[in-house]
Structures are given as structure tokens and as C-alpha cells.
Amino acid sequence: MRTQFVDCRWELGRPGRGRKLYAAGHIPGASFLDVDEDLAAPAGPGGRHPLPAAGDFAAAASRAGIGYGVFVVAYGNMGGAERLWWLLRHFGHDDCAVIDLGAWRGPLATGEESVEPERFEPRERNGDTVELDDLLERRKQLVVVDARLPPRWRGEPNPVDRVPGRIPGALNAPWNAEPPELPDGELVAYCGSGVGACALLHRLHLQGREGLLYPGSWSEWEQRPELPVERG
């Protein structure tokens, strides 16, 4: 089995920043996938980072050298690597892992890489996401967890959320920290746009607990003025 490193660094509100970081220094042989362009559909009513269509993700993964018999090692920041990890599993490719670039002890390469394309064939799974209407109907029976940092979970004014607040009853488990003790039950993770929540789901997976992703996350919920909002 061949190993393919994939750089998924990005920065919210700064398109192209990840590509610049990749060009400045990356693990030799690594390909690059852009969170905004490759790991999400265009922003709209479904939120800031809706899930990409199967064909679009397959094309991006193929260009990045991902296909059958390839073990993917993703690295990045702000949940980018975990977003790729989640999408690969969602589209049927379980041979993947996440590492911290800071743990890399070898040399770094600069510029672009010539990556041999592969053929990624998506096999989309069901049952690993929850959509807004289902979440609204069942949220009192679910363990709903908000992966944003505490100030945004509390609903404090911030430059990202147009409507500060959270889904009523949502617990807080910041994406960049070890998850706290969470109640038993069917777990749903969300964040601002569905990227940081993948980092939380990855941490929970390593602890032996699985959960569902609410892909639209707060950036979908906040667009619906009739939906309840909790603060404090």
C-alpha cells in the first residue's frame, strides 16, 4: 500500500492562504487540498462549507493522488486535516489518518509537487450526518455538541457569526481540546461551518466513540430567523 501525505492547511476568511503555506514548506511528496474549494461545496443556504458532491470530491481526491490501495496521511490546521479524514470515510475510503505537522522531524519541500493522479471511486455512506430538519425534530433526544470555542458557544459578539448564539441545549466541546465527559446517547457535532466539528469527531473516534456531523452547522442555522437561539 502506498502512502500519500495531503496538506490541508487553511485560514478562515483568507482564501489561498493554505496554498501559500504549502508552497512555503510541506512534507516532501505531499499533495494539497483546499478546504474552501476541494473539501466543501460553494457557500450558500446550506452554510459556509456544505459537503461537496461525490463527483467533485472524487475529482479533487484523484488529483491529490488518492485512490484504491493508497493510505492517506492528512495534516493541517483548524480542522482541515480532520475534514479530509471525515470526507474520505464518508465516501468509503477508510485507509486514512491524521498527524500534526509539528511532529514531522524530516526536511520540508517548497514550491509545487508533481503528484501522480489516482482514480478515486466514491462509495457514499448513509447514516453519518444529520440534516437541519431532522436535527430540529430530534434535538432533545440527541447529545448535541458545539465544537466552537467557548466565547462563540456562549453567543458573544464575534466577527464570524452573523447571529451569535448556539442551538438550544448544545453542550460545548472545543475542537482544539480533548473532549470533556459527554452524556451517553446519539451524538451530533456541529461548529461554525462543519470543519471544526470534524476535528471533534476525530478526537471522539480515537476515544472509541462515534458521532454524526451536522454539515450546515451554525452558518446554516443562523440563516433561518424562525429557529431558536440560545445564549449565555
Disulfide bonds with the S-S distance in Angstrom:
none
